[in-house]
Amino acid sequence: MQKKITYSFDSEEEEAVRKELQQMALNGSYNTTSSYTPNSVMYPDGLISFVDRHMRYLRANPKLDPRMYIANLRLMTRTGSK
């Protein structure tokens, strides 16, 4: 039976991933618009930021390799402009 690999965040690793996502959000080469969320308690305006959305997704899916996830995210959100 194959052993399942899980990736857990320690505080240092989580900060590094958050920093990468923030850099993407500040870079105009990526589509990092906020998206709708039904959680009006945490997000009264109904929008969750790009960084928060992907940090929540990574925490909810510990089997994902954060480095690979970010690499794929860069490819999927690239706008073509520099």
PyMOL Python script that loads the backbone (N, CA, C, O; Angstrom):
from pymol import cmd

cmd.read_pdbstr("""\
ATOM      1  N   MET A   1       0.845  -1.183   0.000  1.00  0.00           N
ATOM      2  CA  MET A   1       0.000   0.000   0.000  1.00  0.00           C
ATOM      3  C   MET A   1       0.889   1.244   0.000  1.00  0.00           C
ATOM      4  O   MET A   1       1.872   1.315   0.737  1.00  0.00           O
ATOM      5  N   GLN A   2       0.538   2.207  -0.822  1.00  0.00           N
ATOM      6  CA  GLN A   2       1.312   3.426  -0.940  1.00  0.00           C
ATOM      7  C   GLN A   2       0.995   4.378   0.203  1.00  0.00           C
ATOM      8  O   GLN A   2      -0.167   4.591   0.550  1.00  0.00           O
ATOM      9  N   LYS A   3       2.052   4.949   0.785  1.00  0.00           N
ATOM     10  CA  LYS A   3       1.873   5.886   1.882  1.00  0.00           C
ATOM     11  C   LYS A   3       1.399   7.236   1.342  1.00  0.00           C
ATOM     12  O   LYS A   3       1.945   7.741   0.361  1.00  0.00           O
ATOM     13  N   LYS A   4       0.397   7.812   1.974  1.00  0.00           N
ATOM     14  CA  LYS A   4      -0.122   9.108   1.550  1.00  0.00           C
ATOM     15  C   LYS A   4       0.718  10.220   2.165  1.00  0.00           C
ATOM     16  O   LYS A   4       1.005  10.214   3.362  1.00  0.00           O
ATOM     17  N   ILE A   5       1.101  11.161   1.332  1.00  0.00           N
ATOM     18  CA  ILE A   5       1.911  12.281   1.783  1.00  0.00           C
ATOM     19  C   ILE A   5       0.990  13.441   2.120  1.00  0.00           C
ATOM     20  O   ILE A   5       0.096  13.784   1.347  1.00  0.00           O
ATOM     21  N   THR A   6       1.216  14.036   3.274  1.00  0.00           N
ATOM     22  CA  THR A   6       0.477  15.242   3.625  1.00  0.00           C
ATOM     23  C   THR A   6       1.476  16.354   3.887  1.00  0.00           C
ATOM     24  O   THR A   6       2.587  16.110   4.357  1.00  0.00           O
ATOM     25  N   TYR A   7       1.073  17.569   3.579  1.00  0.00           N
ATOM     26  CA  TYR A   7       1.906  18.746   3.772  1.00  0.00           C
ATOM     27  C   TYR A   7       1.229  19.605   4.829  1.00  0.00           C
ATOM     28  O   TYR A   7       0.094  20.046   4.649  1.00  0.00           O
ATOM     29  N   SER A   8       1.918  19.833   5.908  1.00  0.00           N
ATOM     30  CA  SER A   8       1.345  20.693   6.931  1.00  0.00           C
ATOM     31  C   SER A   8       2.178  21.959   7.017  1.00  0.00           C
ATOM     32  O   SER A   8       3.387  21.945   6.786  1.00  0.00           O
ATOM     33  N   PHE A   9       1.527  23.027   7.346  1.00  0.00           N
ATOM     34  CA  PHE A   9       2.204  24.312   7.466  1.00  0.00           C
ATOM     35  C   PHE A   9       2.772  24.482   8.861  1.00  0.00           C
ATOM     36  O   PHE A   9       2.054  24.333   9.850  1.00  0.00           O
ATOM     37  N   ASP A  10       4.048  24.791   8.945  1.00  0.00           N
ATOM     38  CA  ASP A  10       4.524  25.363  10.191  1.00  0.00           C
ATOM     39  C   ASP A  10       4.458  26.868   9.967  1.00  0.00           C
ATOM     40  O   ASP A  10       4.223  27.309   8.842  1.00  0.00           O
ATOM     41  N   SER A  11       4.658  27.652  10.997  1.00  0.00           N
ATOM     42  CA  SER A  11       4.452  29.100  10.854  1.00  0.00           C
ATOM     43  C   SER A  11       5.409  29.724   9.842  1.00  0.00           C
ATOM     44  O   SER A  11       5.031  30.664   9.143  1.00  0.00           O
ATOM     45  N   GLU A  12       6.623  29.227   9.750  1.00  0.00           N
ATOM     46  CA  GLU A  12       7.590  29.749   8.796  1.00  0.00           C
ATOM     47  C   GLU A  12       7.171  29.445   7.356  1.00  0.00           C
ATOM     48  O   GLU A  12       7.236  30.304   6.476  1.00  0.00           O
ATOM     49  N   GLU A  13       6.749  28.224   7.147  1.00  0.00           N
ATOM     50  CA  GLU A  13       6.318  27.792   5.817  1.00  0.00           C
ATOM     51  C   GLU A  13       5.051  28.535   5.387  1.00  0.00           C
ATOM     52  O   GLU A  13       4.918  28.951   4.236  1.00  0.00           O
ATOM     53  N   GLU A  14       4.143  28.689   6.317  1.00  0.00           N
ATOM     54  CA  GLU A  14       2.897  29.398   6.017  1.00  0.00           C
ATOM     55  C   GLU A  14       3.194  30.844   5.637  1.00  0.00           C
ATOM     56  O   GLU A  14       2.588  31.376   4.708  1.00  0.00           O
ATOM     57  N   GLU A  15       4.109  31.474   6.340  1.00  0.00           N
ATOM     58  CA  GLU A  15       4.474  32.854   6.036  1.00  0.00           C
ATOM     59  C   GLU A  15       5.111  32.965   4.653  1.00  0.00           C
ATOM     60  O   GLU A  15       4.852  33.927   3.929  1.00  0.00           O
ATOM     61  N   ALA A  16       5.939  31.992   4.280  1.00  0.00           N
ATOM     62  CA  ALA A  16       6.574  31.998   2.957  1.00  0.00           C
ATOM     63  C   ALA A  16       5.529  31.862   1.850  1.00  0.00           C
ATOM     64  O   ALA A  16       5.606  32.551   0.833  1.00  0.00           O
ATOM     65  N   VAL A  17       4.559  30.979   2.047  1.00  0.00           N
ATOM     66  CA  VAL A  17       3.492  30.786   1.054  1.00  0.00           C
ATOM     67  C   VAL A  17       2.641  32.049   0.961  1.00  0.00           C
ATOM     68  O   VAL A  17       2.301  32.491  -0.137  1.00  0.00           O
ATOM     69  N   ARG A  18       2.301  32.622   2.098  1.00  0.00           N
ATOM     70  CA  ARG A  18       1.510  33.855   2.117  1.00  0.00           C
ATOM     71  C   ARG A  18       2.255  34.974   1.377  1.00  0.00           C
ATOM     72  O   ARG A  18       1.651  35.731   0.617  1.00  0.00           O
ATOM     73  N   LYS A  19       3.552  35.069   1.602  1.00  0.00           N
ATOM     74  CA  LYS A  19       4.361  36.106   0.944  1.00  0.00           C
ATOM     75  C   LYS A  19       4.360  35.927  -0.580  1.00  0.00           C
ATOM     76  O   LYS A  19       4.258  36.901  -1.325  1.00  0.00           O
ATOM     77  N   GLU A  20       4.473  34.671  -1.035  1.00  0.00           N
ATOM     78  CA  GLU A  20       4.421  34.390  -2.479  1.00  0.00           C
ATOM     79  C   GLU A  20       3.082  34.824  -3.067  1.00  0.00           C
ATOM     80  O   GLU A  20       3.036  35.446  -4.128  1.00  0.00           O
ATOM     81  N   LEU A  21       2.004  34.495  -2.378  1.00  0.00           N
ATOM     82  CA  LEU A  21       0.671  34.866  -2.863  1.00  0.00           C
ATOM     83  C   LEU A  21       0.494  36.382  -2.868  1.00  0.00           C
ATOM     84  O   LEU A  21      -0.114  36.930  -3.788  1.00  0.00           O
ATOM     85  N   GLN A  22       1.017  37.061  -1.852  1.00  0.00           N
ATOM     86  CA  GLN A  22       0.924  38.520  -1.800  1.00  0.00           C
ATOM     87  C   GLN A  22       1.708  39.159  -2.942  1.00  0.00           C
ATOM     88  O   GLN A  22       1.257  40.140  -3.533  1.00  0.00           O
ATOM     89  N   GLN A  23       2.874  38.611  -3.251  1.00  0.00           N
ATOM     90  CA  GLN A  23       3.654  39.132  -4.370  1.00  0.00           C
ATOM     91  C   GLN A  23       2.907  38.955  -5.683  1.00  0.00           C
ATOM     92  O   GLN A  23       2.943  39.831  -6.547  1.00  0.00           O
ATOM     93  N   MET A  24       2.236  37.832  -5.830  1.00  0.00           N
ATOM     94  CA  MET A  24       1.426  37.620  -7.029  1.00  0.00           C
ATOM     95  C   MET A  24       0.303  38.652  -7.102  1.00  0.00           C
ATOM     96  O   MET A  24       0.023  39.201  -8.168  1.00  0.00           O
ATOM     97  N   ALA A  25      -0.338  38.912  -5.959  1.00  0.00           N
ATOM     98  CA  ALA A  25      -1.460  39.852  -5.918  1.00  0.00           C
ATOM     99  C   ALA A  25      -1.012  41.268  -6.272  1.00  0.00           C
ATOM    100  O   ALA A  25      -1.783  42.034  -6.850  1.00  0.00           O
ATOM    101  N   LEU A  26       0.211  41.615  -5.935  1.00  0.00           N
ATOM    102  CA  LEU A  26       0.729  42.952  -6.232  1.00  0.00           C
ATOM    103  C   LEU A  26       1.248  43.081  -7.657  1.00  0.00           C
ATOM    104  O   LEU A  26       1.428  44.191  -8.158  1.00  0.00           O
ATOM    105  N   ASN A  27       1.488  41.957  -8.303  1.00  0.00           N
ATOM    106  CA  ASN A  27       2.035  41.938  -9.648  1.00  0.00           C
ATOM    107  C   ASN A  27       0.889  41.989 -10.659  1.00  0.00           C
ATOM    108  O   ASN A  27      -0.015  41.155 -10.622  1.00  0.00           O
ATOM    109  N   GLY A  28       0.932  42.959 -11.549  1.00  0.00           N
ATOM    110  CA  GLY A  28      -0.130  43.118 -12.536  1.00  0.00           C
ATOM    111  C   GLY A  28      -0.173  42.028 -13.597  1.00  0.00           C
ATOM    112  O   GLY A  28      -1.073  42.019 -14.437  1.00  0.00           O
ATOM    113  N   SER A  29       0.780  41.115 -13.573  1.00  0.00           N
ATOM    114  CA  SER A  29       0.828  40.040 -14.566  1.00  0.00           C
ATOM    115  C   SER A  29      -0.101  38.878 -14.230  1.00  0.00           C
ATOM    116  O   SER A  29      -0.230  37.937 -15.012  1.00  0.00           O
ATOM    117  N   TYR A  30      -0.742  38.943 -13.078  1.00  0.00           N
ATOM    118  CA  TYR A  30      -1.623  37.845 -12.641  1.00  0.00           C
ATOM    119  C   TYR A  30      -3.019  38.380 -12.362  1.00  0.00           C
ATOM    120  O   TYR A  30      -3.181  39.497 -11.871  1.00  0.00           O
ATOM    121  N   ASN A  31      -4.018  37.579 -12.679  1.00  0.00           N
ATOM    122  CA  ASN A  31      -5.402  37.910 -12.362  1.00  0.00           C
ATOM    123  C   ASN A  31      -5.658  37.466 -10.926  1.00  0.00           C
ATOM    124  O   ASN A  31      -5.855  36.282 -10.657  1.00  0.00           O
ATOM    125  N   THR A  32      -5.651  38.427 -10.013  1.00  0.00           N
ATOM    126  CA  THR A  32      -5.791  38.099  -8.595  1.00  0.00           C
ATOM    127  C   THR A  32      -6.966  38.849  -7.966  1.00  0.00           C
ATOM    128  O   THR A  32      -6.888  39.290  -6.820  1.00  0.00           O
ATOM    129  N   THR A  33      -8.026  38.984  -8.708  1.00  0.00           N
ATOM    130  CA  THR A  33      -9.185  39.709  -8.192  1.00  0.00           C
ATOM    131  C   THR A  33      -9.824  38.943  -7.042  1.00  0.00           C
ATOM    132  O   THR A  33      -9.735  37.718  -6.961  1.00  0.00           O
ATOM    133  N   SER A  34     -10.459  39.685  -6.170  1.00  0.00           N
ATOM    134  CA  SER A  34     -11.194  39.067  -5.060  1.00  0.00           C
ATOM    135  C   SER A  34     -12.399  38.336  -5.620  1.00  0.00           C
ATOM    136  O   SER A  34     -12.868  38.652  -6.713  1.00  0.00           O
ATOM    137  N   SER A  35     -12.898  37.371  -4.883  1.00  0.00           N
ATOM    138  CA  SER A  35     -14.061  36.635  -5.354  1.00  0.00           C
ATOM    139  C   SER A  35     -15.136  36.599  -4.277  1.00  0.00           C
ATOM    140  O   SER A  35     -14.879  36.887  -3.108  1.00  0.00           O
ATOM    141  N   TYR A  36     -16.331  36.244  -4.691  1.00  0.00           N
ATOM    142  CA  TYR A  36     -17.477  36.199  -3.788  1.00  0.00           C
ATOM    143  C   TYR A  36     -17.315  35.109  -2.744  1.00  0.00           C
ATOM    144  O   TYR A  36     -16.816  34.023  -3.039  1.00  0.00           O
ATOM    145  N   THR A  37     -17.741  35.405  -1.518  1.00  0.00           N
ATOM    146  CA  THR A  37     -17.830  34.408  -0.464  1.00  0.00           C
ATOM    147  C   THR A  37     -19.131  34.627   0.308  1.00  0.00           C
ATOM    148  O   THR A  37     -19.506  35.770   0.566  1.00  0.00           O
ATOM    149  N   PRO A  38     -19.814  33.561   0.675  1.00  0.00           N
ATOM    150  CA  PRO A  38     -21.056  33.715   1.421  1.00  0.00           C
ATOM    151  C   PRO A  38     -20.828  34.008   2.912  1.00  0.00           C
ATOM    152  O   PRO A  38     -21.787  34.252   3.644  1.00  0.00           O
ATOM    153  N   ASN A  39     -19.563  33.985   3.365  1.00  0.00           N
ATOM    154  CA  ASN A  39     -19.252  34.207   4.772  1.00  0.00           C
ATOM    155  C   ASN A  39     -19.266  35.708   5.076  1.00  0.00           C
ATOM    156  O   ASN A  39     -18.237  36.378   4.997  1.00  0.00           O
ATOM    157  N   SER A  40     -20.441  36.217   5.423  1.00  0.00           N
ATOM    158  CA  SER A  40     -20.572  37.656   5.675  1.00  0.00           C
ATOM    159  C   SER A  40     -20.062  38.059   7.049  1.00  0.00           C
ATOM    160  O   SER A  40     -19.909  39.250   7.321  1.00  0.00           O
ATOM    161  N   VAL A  41     -19.795  37.092   7.920  1.00  0.00           N
ATOM    162  CA  VAL A  41     -19.244  37.405   9.238  1.00  0.00           C
ATOM    163  C   VAL A  41     -17.774  37.802   9.094  1.00  0.00           C
ATOM    164  O   VAL A  41     -17.354  38.838   9.608  1.00  0.00           O
ATOM    165  N   MET A  42     -16.996  36.978   8.397  1.00  0.00           N
ATOM    166  CA  MET A  42     -15.577  37.273   8.215  1.00  0.00           C
ATOM    167  C   MET A  42     -15.346  38.305   7.110  1.00  0.00           C
ATOM    168  O   MET A  42     -14.386  39.073   7.171  1.00  0.00           O
ATOM    169  N   TYR A  43     -16.211  38.324   6.113  1.00  0.00           N
ATOM    170  CA  TYR A  43     -16.052  39.213   4.963  1.00  0.00           C
ATOM    171  C   TYR A  43     -17.360  39.977   4.738  1.00  0.00           C
ATOM    172  O   TYR A  43     -18.173  39.577   3.905  1.00  0.00           O
ATOM    173  N   PRO A  44     -17.565  41.066   5.471  1.00  0.00           N
ATOM    174  CA  PRO A  44     -18.836  41.800   5.399  1.00  0.00           C
ATOM    175  C   PRO A  44     -19.187  42.309   4.004  1.00  0.00           C
ATOM    176  O   PRO A  44     -20.363  42.452   3.671  1.00  0.00           O
ATOM    177  N   ASP A  45     -18.170  42.582   3.189  1.00  0.00           N
ATOM    178  CA  ASP A  45     -18.459  43.066   1.838  1.00  0.00           C
ATOM    179  C   ASP A  45     -18.729  41.930   0.855  1.00  0.00           C
ATOM    180  O   ASP A  45     -19.028  42.175  -0.313  1.00  0.00           O
ATOM    181  N   GLY A  46     -18.621  40.671   1.335  1.00  0.00           N
ATOM    182  CA  GLY A  46     -18.910  39.513   0.495  1.00  0.00           C
ATOM    183  C   GLY A  46     -17.767  39.099  -0.414  1.00  0.00           C
ATOM    184  O   GLY A  46     -17.946  38.241  -1.279  1.00  0.00           O
ATOM    185  N   LEU A  47     -16.580  39.702  -0.232  1.00  0.00           N
ATOM    186  CA  LEU A  47     -15.433  39.388  -1.083  1.00  0.00           C
ATOM    187  C   LEU A  47     -14.272  38.839  -0.257  1.00  0.00           C
ATOM    188  O   LEU A  47     -13.911  39.387   0.784  1.00  0.00           O
ATOM    189  N   ILE A  48     -13.704  37.754  -0.744  1.00  0.00           N
ATOM    190  CA  ILE A  48     -12.519  37.188  -0.110  1.00  0.00           C
ATOM    191  C   ILE A  48     -11.324  37.493  -1.011  1.00  0.00           C
ATOM    192  O   ILE A  48     -11.400  37.352  -2.231  1.00  0.00           O
ATOM    193  N   SER A  49     -10.238  37.905  -0.399  1.00  0.00           N
ATOM    194  CA  SER A  49      -9.065  38.276  -1.193  1.00  0.00           C
ATOM    195  C   SER A  49      -8.423  37.036  -1.812  1.00  0.00           C
ATOM    196  O   SER A  49      -8.618  35.914  -1.346  1.00  0.00           O
ATOM    197  N   PHE A  50      -7.665  37.265  -2.857  1.00  0.00           N
ATOM    198  CA  PHE A  50      -6.924  36.212  -3.546  1.00  0.00           C
ATOM    199  C   PHE A  50      -6.052  35.433  -2.550  1.00  0.00           C
ATOM    200  O   PHE A  50      -6.041  34.202  -2.556  1.00  0.00           O
ATOM    201  N   VAL A  51      -5.332  36.156  -1.707  1.00  0.00           N
ATOM    202  CA  VAL A  51      -4.417  35.524  -0.743  1.00  0.00           C
ATOM    203  C   VAL A  51      -5.198  34.674   0.249  1.00  0.00           C
ATOM    204  O   VAL A  51      -4.867  33.506   0.456  1.00  0.00           O
ATOM    205  N   ASP A  52      -6.226  35.239   0.862  1.00  0.00           N
ATOM    206  CA  ASP A  52      -7.019  34.491   1.843  1.00  0.00           C
ATOM    207  C   ASP A  52      -7.675  33.254   1.239  1.00  0.00           C
ATOM    208  O   ASP A  52      -7.712  32.191   1.857  1.00  0.00           O
ATOM    209  N   ARG A  53      -8.188  33.408   0.029  1.00  0.00           N
ATOM    210  CA  ARG A  53      -8.869  32.277  -0.631  1.00  0.00           C
ATOM    211  C   ARG A  53      -7.917  31.096  -0.815  1.00  0.00           C
ATOM    212  O   ARG A  53      -8.276  29.953  -0.529  1.00  0.00           O
ATOM    213  N   HIS A  54      -6.712  31.375  -1.290  1.00  0.00           N
ATOM    214  CA  HIS A  54      -5.778  30.281  -1.560  1.00  0.00           C
ATOM    215  C   HIS A  54      -5.115  29.746  -0.296  1.00  0.00           C
ATOM    216  O   HIS A  54      -4.767  28.567  -0.241  1.00  0.00           O
ATOM    217  N   MET A  55      -4.933  30.582   0.713  1.00  0.00           N
ATOM    218  CA  MET A  55      -4.411  30.092   1.995  1.00  0.00           C
ATOM    219  C   MET A  55      -5.441  29.146   2.636  1.00  0.00           C
ATOM    220  O   MET A  55      -5.075  28.102   3.177  1.00  0.00           O
ATOM    221  N   ARG A  56      -6.704  29.510   2.573  1.00  0.00           N
ATOM    222  CA  ARG A  56      -7.755  28.643   3.124  1.00  0.00           C
ATOM    223  C   ARG A  56      -7.808  27.319   2.377  1.00  0.00           C
ATOM    224  O   ARG A  56      -7.984  26.263   2.985  1.00  0.00           O
ATOM    225  N   TYR A  57      -7.655  27.375   1.052  1.00  0.00           N
ATOM    226  CA  TYR A  57      -7.696  26.159   0.247  1.00  0.00           C
ATOM    227  C   TYR A  57      -6.535  25.231   0.604  1.00  0.00           C
ATOM    228  O   TYR A  57      -6.722  24.022   0.736  1.00  0.00           O
ATOM    229  N   LEU A  58      -5.357  25.789   0.758  1.00  0.00           N
ATOM    230  CA  LEU A  58      -4.187  24.969   1.105  1.00  0.00           C
ATOM    231  C   LEU A  58      -4.329  24.351   2.494  1.00  0.00           C
ATOM    232  O   LEU A  58      -3.952  23.198   2.705  1.00  0.00           O
ATOM    233  N   ARG A  59      -4.867  25.112   3.434  1.00  0.00           N
ATOM    234  CA  ARG A  59      -5.074  24.557   4.786  1.00  0.00           C
ATOM    235  C   ARG A  59      -6.120  23.441   4.768  1.00  0.00           C
ATOM    236  O   ARG A  59      -6.002  22.468   5.513  1.00  0.00           O
ATOM    237  N   ALA A  60      -7.129  23.578   3.931  1.00  0.00           N
ATOM    238  CA  ALA A  60      -8.206  22.585   3.857  1.00  0.00           C
ATOM    239  C   ALA A  60      -7.792  21.331   3.091  1.00  0.00           C
ATOM    240  O   ALA A  60      -8.452  20.296   3.196  1.00  0.00           O
ATOM    241  N   ASN A  61      -6.708  21.415   2.323  1.00  0.00           N
ATOM    242  CA  ASN A  61      -6.249  20.287   1.511  1.00  0.00           C
ATOM    243  C   ASN A  61      -4.783  19.978   1.806  1.00  0.00           C
ATOM    244  O   ASN A  61      -3.904  20.322   1.015  1.00  0.00           O
ATOM    245  N   PRO A  62      -4.519  19.335   2.934  1.00  0.00           N
ATOM    246  CA  PRO A  62      -3.136  19.112   3.367  1.00  0.00           C
ATOM    247  C   PRO A  62      -2.336  18.166   2.469  1.00  0.00           C
ATOM    248  O   PRO A  62      -1.121  18.051   2.632  1.00  0.00           O
ATOM    249  N   LYS A  63      -2.983  17.498   1.540  1.00  0.00           N
ATOM    250  CA  LYS A  63      -2.245  16.601   0.638  1.00  0.00           C
ATOM    251  C   LYS A  63      -1.592  17.352  -0.514  1.00  0.00           C
ATOM    252  O   LYS A  63      -0.794  16.778  -1.256  1.00  0.00           O
ATOM    253  N   LEU A  64      -1.924  18.628  -0.669  1.00  0.00           N
ATOM    254  CA  LEU A  64      -1.341  19.436  -1.742  1.00  0.00           C
ATOM    255  C   LEU A  64       0.042  19.937  -1.343  1.00  0.00           C
ATOM    256  O   LEU A  64       0.258  20.353  -0.204  1.00  0.00           O
ATOM    257  N   ASP A  65       0.961  19.894  -2.278  1.00  0.00           N
ATOM    258  CA  ASP A  65       2.290  20.473  -2.083  1.00  0.00           C
ATOM    259  C   ASP A  65       2.151  21.971  -2.370  1.00  0.00           C
ATOM    260  O   ASP A  65       1.851  22.345  -3.503  1.00  0.00           O
ATOM    261  N   PRO A  66       2.359  22.827  -1.381  1.00  0.00           N
ATOM    262  CA  PRO A  66       2.166  24.264  -1.588  1.00  0.00           C
ATOM    263  C   PRO A  66       3.013  24.837  -2.722  1.00  0.00           C
ATOM    264  O   PRO A  66       2.554  25.726  -3.439  1.00  0.00           O
ATOM    265  N   ARG A  67       4.225  24.351  -2.895  1.00  0.00           N
ATOM    266  CA  ARG A  67       5.093  24.856  -3.966  1.00  0.00           C
ATOM    267  C   ARG A  67       4.510  24.533  -5.335  1.00  0.00           C
ATOM    268  O   ARG A  67       4.503  25.380  -6.228  1.00  0.00           O
ATOM    269  N   MET A  68       4.026  23.320  -5.496  1.00  0.00           N
ATOM    270  CA  MET A  68       3.422  22.930  -6.772  1.00  0.00           C
ATOM    271  C   MET A  68       2.107  23.679  -7.004  1.00  0.00           C
ATOM    272  O   MET A  68       1.803  24.086  -8.125  1.00  0.00           O
ATOM    273  N   TYR A  69       1.341  23.852  -5.941  1.00  0.00           N
ATOM    274  CA  TYR A  69       0.079  24.584  -6.043  1.00  0.00           C
ATOM    275  C   TYR A  69       0.325  26.007  -6.535  1.00  0.00           C
ATOM    276  O   TYR A  69      -0.371  26.485  -7.430  1.00  0.00           O
ATOM    277  N   ILE A  70       1.310  26.683  -5.955  1.00  0.00           N
ATOM    278  CA  ILE A  70       1.616  28.059  -6.361  1.00  0.00           C
ATOM    279  C   ILE A  70       2.138  28.088  -7.792  1.00  0.00           C
ATOM    280  O   ILE A  70       1.783  28.983  -8.560  1.00  0.00           O
ATOM    281  N   ALA A  71       2.969  27.132  -8.156  1.00  0.00           N
ATOM    282  CA  ALA A  71       3.478  27.077  -9.532  1.00  0.00           C
ATOM    283  C   ALA A  71       2.324  26.935 -10.520  1.00  0.00           C
ATOM    284  O   ALA A  71       2.302  27.618 -11.544  1.00  0.00           O
ATOM    285  N   ASN A  72       1.369  26.062 -10.227  1.00  0.00           N
ATOM    286  CA  ASN A  72       0.193  25.890 -11.094  1.00  0.00           C
ATOM    287  C   ASN A  72      -0.684  27.142 -11.091  1.00  0.00           C
ATOM    288  O   ASN A  72      -1.229  27.532 -12.124  1.00  0.00           O
ATOM    289  N   LEU A  73      -0.810  27.759  -9.933  1.00  0.00           N
ATOM    290  CA  LEU A  73      -1.607  28.974  -9.809  1.00  0.00           C
ATOM    291  C   LEU A  73      -1.011  30.099 -10.659  1.00  0.00           C
ATOM    292  O   LEU A  73      -1.740  30.871 -11.282  1.00  0.00           O
ATOM    293  N   ARG A  74       0.302  30.181 -10.676  1.00  0.00           N
ATOM    294  CA  ARG A  74       0.967  31.187 -11.526  1.00  0.00           C
ATOM    295  C   ARG A  74       0.616  30.965 -12.997  1.00  0.00           C
ATOM    296  O   ARG A  74       0.348  31.921 -13.725  1.00  0.00           O
ATOM    297  N   LEU A  75       0.619  29.719 -13.426  1.00  0.00           N
ATOM    298  CA  LEU A  75       0.290  29.421 -14.815  1.00  0.00           C
ATOM    299  C   LEU A  75      -1.167  29.738 -15.136  1.00  0.00           C
ATOM    300  O   LEU A  75      -1.472  30.280 -16.199  1.00  0.00           O
ATOM    301  N   MET A  76      -2.059  29.399 -14.216  1.00  0.00           N
ATOM    302  CA  MET A  76      -3.489  29.592 -14.472  1.00  0.00           C
ATOM    303  C   MET A  76      -3.930  31.046 -14.397  1.00  0.00           C
ATOM    304  O   MET A  76      -4.907  31.422 -15.046  1.00  0.00           O
ATOM    305  N   THR A  77      -3.234  31.872 -13.620  1.00  0.00           N
ATOM    306  CA  THR A  77      -3.684  33.248 -13.439  1.00  0.00           C
ATOM    307  C   THR A  77      -2.892  34.251 -14.261  1.00  0.00           C
ATOM    308  O   THR A  77      -3.164  35.450 -14.192  1.00  0.00           O
ATOM    309  N   ARG A  78      -1.923  33.792 -15.031  1.00  0.00           N
ATOM    310  CA  ARG A  78      -1.084  34.683 -15.855  1.00  0.00           C
ATOM    311  C   ARG A  78      -1.950  35.421 -16.861  1.00  0.00           C
ATOM    312  O   ARG A  78      -2.751  34.806 -17.566  1.00  0.00           O
ATOM    313  N   THR A  79      -1.794  36.739 -16.932  1.00  0.00           N
ATOM    314  CA  THR A  79      -2.611  37.535 -17.854  1.00  0.00           C
ATOM    315  C   THR A  79      -1.941  37.803 -19.184  1.00  0.00           C
ATOM    316  O   THR A  79      -2.613  38.184 -20.142  1.00  0.00           O
ATOM    317  N   GLY A  80      -0.655  37.617 -19.267  1.00  0.00           N
ATOM    318  CA  GLY A  80       0.050  37.859 -20.514  1.00  0.00           C
ATOM    319  C   GLY A  80       0.721  39.204 -20.571  1.00  0.00           C
ATOM    320  O   GLY A  80       1.615  39.416 -21.390  1.00  0.00           O
ATOM    321  N   SER A  81       0.303  40.137 -19.701  1.00  0.00           N
ATOM    322  CA  SER A  81       0.966  41.443 -19.661  1.00  0.00           C
ATOM    323  C   SER A  81       2.060  41.441 -18.610  1.00  0.00           C
ATOM    324  O   SER A  81       2.028  40.659 -17.660  1.00  0.00           O
ATOM    325  N   LYS A  82       3.022  42.323 -18.793  1.00  0.00           N
ATOM    326  CA  LYS A  82       4.133  42.368 -17.820  1.00  0.00           C
ATOM    327  C   LYS A  82       4.107  43.604 -16.992  1.00  0.00           C
ATOM    328  O   LYS A  82       4.969  43.790 -16.133  1.00  0.00           O
TER     329      LYS A  82
END
""", "prot")
cmd.dss("prot")
cmd.show_as("cartoon", "prot")
cmd.util.cbc("prot")
cmd.orient("prot")
